[in-house]
Amino acid sequence: MSRYWRAFTHWRRTRPFWGGVFVLLGAVPIFVLPLAPIKVLVASGVAGVSGLLIASIMAVLALSLWFTPQTRVIAGLITVLVSVAAFPLSNLGGLVIGSVLGIVGGAMATSWAPRKPSKQPTTVDEQPTDDPAARLHPTDSADAA
C-alpha cells in the first residue's frame, strides 16, 4: 500500500494537483444548482443551460491540469475567465462559492511551476572542500604555491 501512496505522491508533485482540485470543487456547485428536470432547465433559460456548460468546461480544465501539466498556464487562465463568467451567467457562479473556488484554483495552477532537480556534484573534482587553494582553477593552484 505504501508503494502506491508513494507513486501517487510523486505523480501529485509533478503537476498542479491542488489547483485542479479547487477547480473541480468549484465546478460542483455551478453544476448542481441548475440541475432540474429538462422542462424546468429549458424554461430557466440562460442560467440553467450555461451553468451546466460552464461547469463541464471547468471539469475538463481540471482534468487537463492533472493529466497535461505543460498546459497549466493557458488552462489556468481559461479557468479564471470561465469562473468569472460563471458569476453573471449561472446563479451567481454557484452562489459565489463555485466562482471563488474556480478563480483560486486557476490562479494556483497558473502560478505552479515544476520543481527543478537539485544539482548534485557528480565527480570527485566537483566535491566541495574547505581548502581555499583547492577552489582555484587547476592552472592557478600552481601559481598559488
GUVOBA-590482 format. One line per field, with one value per atom (N, C-alpha, C): residue number from 0; atom name; x, y negated, z. Coordinates in pm, 1 decimal, m for minus. Layout:
REM residues N
nr: [NUM ...]
atom: [CA ...]
X: [X ...]
Y: [Y ...]
Z: [Z ...]
//
This chain:
REM residues 145
nr: [0 0 0 1 1 1 2 2 2 3 3 3 4 4 4 5 5 5 6 6 6 7 7 7 8 8 8 9 9 9 10 10 10 11 11 11 12 12 12 13 13 13 14 14 14 15 15 15 16 16 16 17 17 17 18 18 18 19 19 19 20 20 20 21 21 21 22 22 22 23 23 23 24 24 24 25 25 25 26 26 26 27 27 27 28 28 28 29 29 29 30 30 30 31 31 31 32 32 32 33 33 33 34 34 34 35 35 35 36 36 36 37 37 37 38 38 38 39 39 39 40 40 40 41 41 41 42 42 42 43 43 43 44 44 44 45 45 45 46 46 46 47 47 47 48 48 48 49 49 49 50 50 50 51 51 51 52 52 52 53 53 53 54 54 54 55 55 55 56 56 56 57 57 57 58 58 58 59 59 59 60 60 60 61 61 61 62 62 62 63 63 63 64 64 64 65 65 65 66 66 66 67 67 67 68 68 68 69 69 69 70 70 70 71 71 71 72 72 72 73 73 73 74 74 74 75 75 75 76 76 76 77 77 77 78 78 78 79 79 79 80 80 80 81 81 81 82 82 82 83 83 83 84 84 84 85 85 85 86 86 86 87 87 87 88 88 88 89 89 89 90 90 90 91 91 91 92 92 92 93 93 93 94 94 94 95 95 95 96 96 96 97 97 97 98 98 98 99 99 99 100 100 100 101 101 101 102 102 102 103 103 103 104 104 104 105 105 105 106 106 106 107 107 107 108 108 108 109 109 109 110 110 110 111 111 111 112 112 112 113 113 113 114 114 114 115 115 115 116 116 116 117 117 117 118 118 118 119 119 119 120 120 120 121 121 121 122 122 122 123 123 123 124 124 124 125 125 125 126 126 126 127 127 127 128 128 128 129 129 129 130 130 130 131 131 131 132 132 132 133 133 133 134 134 134 135 135 135 136 136 136 137 137 137 138 138 138 139 139 139 140 140 140 141 141 141 142 142 142 143 143 143 144 144 144]
atom: [N CA C N CA C N CA C N CA C N CA C N CA C N CA C N CA C N CA C N CA C N CA C N CA C N CA C N CA C N CA C N CA C N CA C N CA C N CA C N CA C N CA C N CA C N CA C N CA C N CA C N CA C N CA C N CA C N CA C N CA C N CA C N CA C N CA C N CA C N CA C N CA C N CA C N CA C N CA C N CA C N CA C N CA C N CA C N CA C N CA C N CA C N CA C N CA C N CA C N CA C N CA C N CA C N CA C N CA C N CA C N CA C N CA C N CA C N CA C N CA C N CA C N CA C N CA C N CA C N CA C N CA C N CA C N CA C N CA C N CA C N CA C N CA C N CA C N CA C N CA C N CA C N CA C N CA C N CA C N CA C N CA C N CA C N CA C N CA C N CA C N CA C N CA C N CA C N CA C N CA C N CA C N CA C N CA C N CA C N CA C N CA C N CA C N CA C N CA C N CA C N CA C N CA C N CA C N CA C N CA C N CA C N CA C N CA C N CA C N CA C N CA C N CA C N CA C N CA C N CA C N CA C N CA C N CA C N CA C N CA C N CA C N CA C N CA C N CA C N CA C N CA C N CA C N CA C N CA C N CA C N CA C N CA C N CA C N CA C N CA C N CA C N CA C N CA C N CA C N CA C N CA C N CA C N CA C N CA C N CA C]
X: [81.9 0.0 86.1 194.6 279.1 346.1 367.1 426.6 331.0 200.9 102.2 89.7 97.2 88.4 208.6 329.0 448.1 437.3 382.9 365.2 265.3 155.9 57.9 119.6 198.0 263.0 357.6 433.0 523.5 443.4 334.7 250.2 190.9 144.6 80.8 179.0 303.5 401.4 454.2 424.0 474.4 370.9 265.3 158.8 84.2 7.8 m67.2 m191.1 m168.5 m274.9 m378.6 m334.2 m429.3 m505.8 m445.5 m520.2 m634.1 m606.7 m711.4 m820.6 m782.9 m882.9 m975.8 m919.3 m1001.7 m1093.4 m1042.2 m1125.5 m1240.3 m1209.6 m1313.6 m1416.5 m1370.5 m1464.4 m1548.5 m1492.5 m1568.4 m1672.6 m1645.7 m1741.8 m1864.3 m1849.1 m1960.8 m2080.6 m2065.7 m2185.2 m2243.4 m2159.9 m2211.7 m2294.3 m2250.6 m2320.7 m2447.6 m2441.8 m2551.9 m2669.8 m2643.7 m2753.4 m2858.3 m2820.6 m2926.8 m2986.1 m2943.0 m2998.3 m3147.1 m3219.4 m3364.6 m3412.9 m3538.2 m3590.5 m3570.7 m3558.1 m3523.2 m3624.5 m3752.4 m3852.0 m3822.4 m3786.0 m3754.2 m3623.3 m3525.9 m3395.8 m3409.1 m3486.7 m3506.7 m3586.1 m3682.9 m3763.0 m3680.8 m3578.6 m3496.8 m3404.9 m3383.3 m3309.2 m3159.3 m3097.4 m2951.4 m2887.2 m2943.0 m2881.8 m2871.4 m2971.7 m2968.0 m2872.0 m2883.5 m2800.3 m2655.2 m2632.2 m2493.8 m2425.2 m2501.3 m2441.1 m2385.2 m2461.4 m2412.8 m2293.3 m2298.8 m2189.8 m2062.3 m2074.3 m1957.4 m1896.1 m1978.0 m1925.0 m1856.8 m1910.3 m1846.0 m1710.6 m1703.6 m1575.7 m1475.2 m1519.5 m1429.3 m1380.2 m1466.8 m1425.1 m1322.2 m1341.2 m1244.1 m1111.1 m1116.6 m993.3 m920.8 m996.2 m933.1 m862.0 m925.2 m860.3 m739.7 m749.6 m636.0 m517.8 m545.8 m438.1 m369.8 m447.0 m388.9 m311.7 m365.4 m306.8 m218.1 m221.8 m128.1 m76.0 15.3 61.0 135.5 182.0 251.7 156.3 25.4 m73.3 m127.6 m58.3 m111.1 m137.8 m56.3 m73.6 m199.8 m213.7 m331.4 m458.1 m450.1 m568.1 m605.8 m507.2 m534.9 m598.7 m548.7 m606.3 m748.8 m771.3 m906.9 m999.9 m949.5 m1030.6 m1072.3 m980.9 m1014.1 m1119.5 m1103.3 m1200.7 m1337.9 m1341.0 m1468.5 m1534.2 m1454.0 m1509.9 m1567.8 m1502.8 m1556.3 m1683.7 m1685.5 m1805.0 m1920.5 m1890.7 m1996.0 m2076.5 m2017.9 m2088.6 m2216.6 m2210.8 m2337.1 m2420.4 m2357.4 m2429.4 m2500.0 m2457.1 m2516.2 m2536.9 m2648.0 m2687.5 m2576.9 m2524.3 m2414.9 m2295.1 m2264.0 m2145.7 m2154.6 m2268.9 m2284.5 m2285.4 m2366.8 m2375.7 m2239.4 m2163.7 m2032.0 m1925.7 m1963.2 m1865.9 m1793.5 m1867.5 m1806.6 m1711.9 m1752.0 m1665.1 m1537.3 m1549.5 m1430.8 m1334.8 m1389.5 m1302.5 m1236.6 m1310.6 m1252.8 m1143.4 m1164.8 m1062.8 m937.7 m954.9 m839.6 m765.5 m838.8 m775.2 m703.1 m764.3 m697.6 m571.6 m576.9 m457.4 m348.2 m388.0 m288.1 m223.6 m302.8 m250.0 m158.1 m195.7 m114.1 19.8 20.8 144.6 230.2 179.8 256.5 370.1 484.5 598.8 660.0 706.1 766.6 894.7 922.2 1042.9 1164.6 1265.0 1389.2 1474.3 1534.5 1618.2 1739.7 1772.9 1889.2 2014.4 2110.8 2233.8 2323.8 2353.2 2440.6 2578.7 2686.0 2819.1 2830.9 2884.1 2889.4 3028.4 3131.7 3266.9 3338.6 3450.2 3529.9 3585.2 3616.8 3672.1 3571.2 3441.8 3339.3 3294.2 3349.0 3309.0 3350.8 3266.1 3304.6 3416.1 3500.0 3612.0 3631.5 3697.4 3723.1 3856.3 3937.1 4068.4 4052.5 4086.8 4070.3 4156.2 4273.0 4360.2 4298.9 4221.2 4159.7 4046.2 3993.2 3884.3 3933.4 4061.7 4117.7 4118.8 4130.2 4140.6 4269.8 4276.2 4398.6 4524.0 4515.4 4635.3 4672.6 4573.8 4601.3 4664.1 4637.8 4690.4 4841.6 4897.8 5044.0 5105.3 5035.4 5084.0 5073.1 4970.8 4948.1 5053.0 5114.0 5211.4 5344.9]
Y: [120.1 0.0 m126.1 m125.3 m244.7 m270.5 m166.3 m185.2 m265.4 m233.3 m306.1 m450.5 m469.9 m605.7 m688.9 m628.1 m699.3 m733.2 m639.5 m666.1 m780.1 m779.7 m887.6 m1019.7 m1019.2 m1141.5 m1196.0 m1108.7 m1153.8 m1211.9 m1143.2 m1191.4 m1327.8 m1340.9 m1464.4 m1580.8 m1554.3 m1663.4 m1708.1 m1633.5 m1669.7 m1743.0 m1791.5 m1862.6 m1954.5 m2050.6 m2140.6 m2071.2 m1974.3 m1889.0 m1968.2 m2050.0 m2121.9 m2227.7 m2286.8 m2378.2 m2306.1 m2184.5 m2104.8 m2064.8 m2035.9 m2000.5 m2118.7 m2237.0 m2356.3 m2385.7 m2368.8 m2393.3 m2292.4 m2166.1 m2063.2 m2087.4 m2128.3 m2161.8 m2284.1 m2377.3 m2493.6 m2458.8 m2355.9 m2315.4 m2248.5 m2186.0 m2111.2 m2201.0 m2309.8 m2390.3 m2457.8 m2491.9 m2553.1 m2450.7 m2325.5 m2219.5 m2174.9 m2166.6 m2109.3 m2205.4 m2332.9 m2427.0 m2431.9 m2430.7 m2435.3 m2298.7 m2191.8 m2060.6 m2056.5 m2019.4 m2010.7 m1927.5 m1890.8 m1823.1 m1910.8 m1847.9 m1920.1 m2029.0 m2010.5 m2115.6 m2241.3 m2222.1 m2336.7 m2400.5 m2317.1 m2367.5 m2454.0 m2408.7 m2486.8 m2613.3 m2603.7 m2720.9 m2823.7 m2777.8 m2872.8 m2953.1 m2906.7 m2986.0 m2977.6 m3092.9 m3100.9 m3051.3 m3081.1 m3043.3 m2892.2 m2819.9 m2675.2 m2608.6 m2640.5 m2576.8 m2621.3 m2748.0 m2795.8 m2742.8 m2719.8 m2661.9 m2523.1 m2441.5 m2307.9 m2314.4 m2404.7 m2419.1 m2469.8 m2571.0 m2627.3 m2526.5 m2455.5 m2355.4 m2242.5 m2203.3 m2098.6 m2145.2 m2269.2 m2324.6 m2327.3 m2367.3 m2371.0 m2231.4 m2131.4 m1994.2 m1945.4 m1976.9 m1937.9 m2008.9 m2134.9 m2208.5 m2151.4 m2108.6 m2046.4 m1917.6 m1836.8 m1713.7 m1745.4 m1852.1 m1895.1 m1936.0 m2002.0 m2040.9 m1917.7 m1813.2 m1693.2 m1608.6 m1594.6 m1497.8 m1558.8 m1688.3 m1757.2 m1881.9 m1865.9 m1981.8 m2086.1 m2050.9 m2150.6 m2258.0 m2233.2 m2334.0 m2413.6 m2411.6 m2469.3 m2618.8 m2692.4 m2838.0 m2873.8 m2819.8 m2853.8 m2795.9 m2672.9 m2613.7 m2692.0 m2738.7 m2818.6 m2952.4 m3016.1 m3144.7 m3128.1 m3023.8 m2998.7 m2966.9 m2893.1 m2860.8 m2987.6 m3080.1 m3205.7 m3282.7 m3289.8 m3361.5 m3295.5 m3162.2 m3090.6 m3107.3 m3105.4 m3122.1 m3261.2 m3360.8 m3496.6 m3506.9 m3442.8 m3445.3 m3370.0 m3273.3 m3196.6 m3283.9 m3388.0 m3472.5 m3532.6 m3601.8 m3656.7 m3554.9 m3447.8 m3356.5 m3241.2 m3206.4 m3085.2 m3102.7 m3155.6 m3163.9 m3216.4 m3329.3 m3392.7 m3300.4 m3226.7 m3140.2 m3032.2 m2967.8 m2864.1 m2925.2 m3027.4 m3102.8 m3154.0 m3205.4 m3265.8 m3160.7 m3052.2 m2950.8 m2892.2 m2855.0 m2794.9 m2889.0 m3013.9 m3110.8 m3135.3 m3150.4 m3176.2 m3057.1 m2936.1 m2817.7 m2804.0 m2833.7 m2827.4 m2930.0 m3050.8 m3155.7 m3119.5 m3071.8 m3032.8 m2915.9 m2814.8 m2700.2 m2737.3 m2823.0 m2867.6 m2947.7 m3031.9 m3109.0 m3016.9 m2917.6 m2822.2 m2744.4 m2703.9 m2628.1 m2713.8 m2839.1 m2927.1 m2956.6 m2970.7 m3006.3 m2885.5 m2764.6 m2644.7 m2626.1 m2582.8 m2551.8 m2420.6 m2338.8 m2212.4 m2236.5 m2145.3 m2154.8 m2128.1 m2211.7 m2188.2 m2091.6 m1992.2 m1898.4 m1970.1 m1935.5 m1998.4 m1941.8 m2029.0 m1985.7 m1921.9 m1797.2 m1722.9 m1712.4 m1727.1 m1706.0 m1561.5 m1546.3 m1412.0 m1350.8 m1430.6 m1374.9 m1416.8 m1354.2 m1385.8 m1526.9 m1573.8 m1708.2 m1816.6 m1786.0 m1885.8 m1884.1 m1796.3 m1787.9 m1915.2 m1970.2 m2090.9 m2058.5 m2153.7 m2134.9 m2261.6 m2248.2 m2363.3 m2430.5 m2368.6 m2422.8 m2530.3 m2657.3 m2764.6 m2743.7 m2682.8 m2661.3 m2560.0 m2467.6 m2365.8 m2423.5 m2538.2 m2600.0 m2673.8 m2702.0 m2773.1 m2684.1 m2746.4 m2671.9 m2590.2 m2473.1 m2388.7 m2461.7 m2551.4 m2623.9 m2730.8 m2781.5 m2882.8 m2822.0 m2694.8 m2636.2 m2622.4 m2610.0 m2602.7 m2739.6 m2845.6 m2981.1 m3016.4 m2961.6 m2993.6 m2929.5 m2822.3 m2750.5 m2813.2]
Z: [0.0 0.0 0.0 73.1 79.8 m55.2 m134.3 m266.3 m355.3 m346.8 m424.7 m376.9 m246.5 m192.1 m236.2 m236.5 m283.2 m431.3 m510.1 m652.7 m674.6 m598.1 m608.0 m565.1 m458.1 m410.8 m516.2 m581.2 m687.7 m804.2 m841.4 m950.3 m915.4 m790.6 m744.7 m744.9 m713.0 m704.8 m840.1 m945.3 m1077.7 m1161.7 m1097.7 m1168.9 m1072.6 m1123.8 m1035.2 m977.7 m891.4 m840.1 m761.6 m667.8 m582.1 m659.2 m760.7 m845.8 m916.1 m964.7 m1027.8 m931.1 m805.6 m704.9 m679.2 m664.6 m639.6 m758.2 m879.5 m997.7 m1002.8 m975.5 m977.3 m866.8 m749.3 m641.5 m676.7 m752.7 m796.4 m900.4 m979.4 m1082.6 m1022.3 m906.8 m846.4 m813.9 m737.2 m708.3 m832.3 m928.6 m1050.8 m1128.2 m1125.5 m1197.4 m1125.3 m992.3 m915.2 m902.3 m886.9 m862.7 m973.6 m1101.1 m1201.8 m1236.4 m1169.1 m1201.7 m1170.0 m1267.6 m1255.4 m1372.6 m1373.8 m1493.0 m1616.3 m1731.3 m1853.4 m1888.1 m1855.7 m1882.7 m1801.3 m1677.4 m1591.8 m1635.9 m1674.6 m1717.0 m1841.9 m1937.9 m2059.7 m2028.0 m1938.0 m1901.8 m1826.0 m1753.1 m1676.9 m1767.4 m1887.7 m1985.6 m1970.0 m1985.5 m1990.3 m1861.5 m1747.4 m1619.6 m1604.6 m1650.7 m1636.5 m1732.4 m1859.2 m1960.6 m1947.7 m1926.5 m1916.5 m1791.1 m1684.8 m1565.0 m1590.9 m1662.0 m1696.1 m1791.2 m1887.2 m1982.7 m1914.8 m1833.5 m1765.2 m1669.1 m1594.5 m1501.6 m1576.8 m1690.9 m1771.1 m1823.2 m1866.5 m1913.0 m1798.5 m1679.6 m1564.6 m1527.8 m1536.7 m1506.0 m1607.2 m1733.4 m1835.9 m1813.1 m1774.7 m1746.3 m1624.2 m1523.3 m1406.1 m1445.4 m1527.5 m1574.8 m1662.1 m1739.9 m1821.3 m1733.9 m1622.8 m1531.6 m1473.5 m1446.3 m1386.4 m1486.0 m1606.2 m1698.5 m1806.0 m1825.3 m1914.8 m1844.4 m1749.6 m1671.4 m1753.6 m1873.0 m1954.6 m2006.5 m1999.8 m2042.5 m1924.9 m1812.9 m1688.6 m1698.6 m1770.1 m1775.1 m1853.2 m1972.5 m2052.4 m1989.7 m1936.8 m1872.5 m1746.9 m1670.5 m1551.2 m1585.5 m1690.4 m1730.5 m1783.6 m1862.8 m1913.1 m1796.6 m1697.7 m1580.4 m1506.1 m1488.7 m1421.1 m1500.4 m1630.6 m1713.7 m1710.4 m1718.1 m1714.4 m1577.0 m1471.4 m1336.5 m1316.9 m1372.8 m1364.5 m1447.8 m1563.7 m1648.8 m1583.9 m1498.1 m1431.5 m1336.0 m1284.9 m1188.1 m1246.6 m1359.5 m1411.5 m1490.6 m1538.8 m1627.4 m1557.3 m1436.8 m1377.0 m1226.8 m1189.9 m1048.2 m958.2 m993.5 m917.5 m901.2 m1006.1 m1003.2 m899.2 m888.4 m786.0 m647.8 m632.2 m505.8 m461.5 m553.9 m535.9 m501.2 m439.4 m396.9 m517.2 m620.5 m738.7 m809.4 m822.5 m889.1 m809.6 m679.7 m597.3 m600.5 m585.7 m591.2 m728.1 m834.5 m968.6 m990.6 m940.5 m954.7 m876.3 m754.2 m671.4 m736.1 m783.2 m847.5 m975.0 m1056.6 m1178.4 m1149.7 m1047.1 m1009.0 m955.7 m876.7 m825.3 m939.9 m1037.1 m1149.9 m1236.4 m1258.2 m1340.4 m1274.0 m1144.4 m1074.7 m1040.1 m1056.4 m1022.7 m1122.6 m1072.9 m1159.0 m1112.8 m1205.8 m1164.6 m1086.8 m997.1 m916.9 m1002.5 m988.6 m1061.7 m981.3 m1048.9 m974.1 m917.0 m794.2 m732.5 m796.7 m821.3 m886.0 m781.7 m802.0 m712.2 m775.9 m698.8 m755.8 m804.6 m926.7 m984.3 m980.7 m980.5 m979.5 m853.3 m831.5 m712.5 m722.4 m844.8 m863.2 m827.2 m835.8 m806.6 m661.6 m579.0 m439.5 m366.9 m283.1 m208.6 m109.2 m88.9 3.0 84.8 197.4 283.3 251.4 169.8 136.3 29.1 59.8 m39.2 m162.6 m147.9 m263.3 m358.9 m306.5 m391.9 m474.1 m435.0 m509.3 m633.5 m640.6 m754.5 m876.9 m989.8 m1115.2 m1111.4 m1172.2 m1165.0 m1211.3 m1308.9 m1351.1 m1249.8 m1174.5 m1074.1 m949.0 m919.7 m798.5 m803.4 m922.5 m934.3 m905.0 m945.1 m919.3 m771.2 m703.6 m562.2 m473.5 m518.4 m435.4 m434.1]
//
